[in-house]
């Protein structure tokens, strides 16, 4: 069975761990953190969380591809793909629990 921790679950678990902080404050802080990460990446920045990992962009150059149905040449625009690289502590923790 796949375990999923979505944003609502994260907020609820943080609220139960931090009983003296209102859930609304934790929800606002969580949203601000995510927004800050998105904003940093959208400006071609990098987000590093020591022990967890880093988020960056991988850039794909424009290219010419083919439509598989028609064989027609199609121009594909340059794109930036978000990329996550896990930190050493995260890799070790995940492999320890296997």
C-alpha positions as CSV (number, residue, x, y, z in Angstrom):
1,X,0.0,0.0,0.0
2,X,1.3,3.4,-1.0
3,X,1.7,6.0,1.8
4,X,0.9,9.6,0.7
5,X,1.6,12.7,2.8
6,X,-0.2,15.6,1.2
7,X,-0.1,19.3,2.3
8,X,-3.2,19.0,4.5
9,X,-1.8,15.9,6.2
10,X,1.5,17.7,6.7
11,X,-0.2,20.7,8.3
12,X,-2.3,18.4,10.6
13,X,0.8,16.4,11.7
14,X,2.8,19.6,12.4
15,X,-0.2,20.9,14.4
16,X,-0.3,17.8,16.5
17,X,3.5,18.1,17.1
18,X,3.4,21.8,17.9
19,X,0.4,22.0,20.3
20,X,1.2,25.5,21.4
21,X,1.0,26.9,17.8
22,X,-2.4,27.5,16.3
23,X,-3.2,25.3,13.2
24,X,-3.9,28.4,11.1
25,X,-0.4,29.8,11.8
26,X,1.1,26.4,10.8
27,X,-1.0,26.4,7.7
28,X,0.0,29.9,6.7
29,X,3.7,29.2,7.4
30,X,3.6,26.0,5.3
31,X,2.0,27.9,2.4
32,X,4.6,30.6,2.7
33,X,7.4,28.1,2.6
34,X,6.0,26.4,-0.5
35,X,5.4,29.8,-2.2
36,X,8.9,31.0,-1.4
37,X,10.4,27.8,-2.9
38,X,8.3,28.1,-6.1
39,X,9.2,31.8,-6.4
40,X,12.9,31.0,-6.0
41,X,12.8,28.3,-8.6
42,X,10.8,30.4,-11.0
43,X,13.5,33.0,-10.9
44,X,16.1,30.3,-11.9
45,X,17.3,30.0,-8.2
46,X,18.1,26.9,-6.2
47,X,16.6,25.8,-2.9
48,X,18.8,23.8,-0.5
49,X,17.6,22.1,2.7
50,X,20.6,20.6,4.4
51,X,20.2,16.9,5.2
52,X,17.0,16.7,3.0
53,X,18.0,17.7,-0.5
54,X,18.1,20.5,-3.1
55,X,15.7,21.7,-5.7
56,X,16.9,23.2,-9.0
57,X,16.0,23.5,-12.6
58,X,17.2,21.4,-15.5
59,X,17.0,23.3,-18.8
60,X,16.1,21.6,-22.0
61,X,17.1,23.3,-25.2
62,X,14.6,23.9,-28.0
63,X,14.6,21.1,-30.5
64,X,12.8,19.7,-33.6
65,X,10.8,16.6,-32.9
66,X,8.4,14.5,-35.0
67,X,4.6,14.0,-34.5
68,X,4.4,10.2,-34.1
69,X,1.0,10.0,-36.0
70,X,1.9,12.1,-39.0
71,X,5.7,12.2,-39.0
72,X,5.5,16.0,-39.4
73,X,8.3,18.0,-37.9
74,X,7.3,20.0,-34.8
75,X,9.3,22.6,-33.0
76,X,9.5,22.1,-29.2
77,X,10.2,25.2,-27.1
78,X,12.9,25.4,-24.5
79,X,11.7,24.3,-21.1
80,X,12.8,24.3,-17.5
81,X,12.1,21.1,-15.5
82,X,12.2,21.2,-11.7
83,X,14.6,18.6,-10.3
84,X,15.1,17.3,-6.8
85,X,18.4,15.8,-5.6
86,X,18.1,14.1,-2.2
87,X,20.7,14.8,0.4
88,X,22.9,12.2,1.9
89,X,21.0,12.0,5.2
90,X,17.7,11.5,3.3
91,X,19.2,8.8,1.1
92,X,20.6,7.0,4.2
93,X,17.3,7.2,6.1
94,X,15.3,5.9,3.2
95,X,17.7,3.0,2.6
96,X,17.9,2.2,6.3
97,X,14.1,1.7,6.4
98,X,13.9,-0.8,3.5
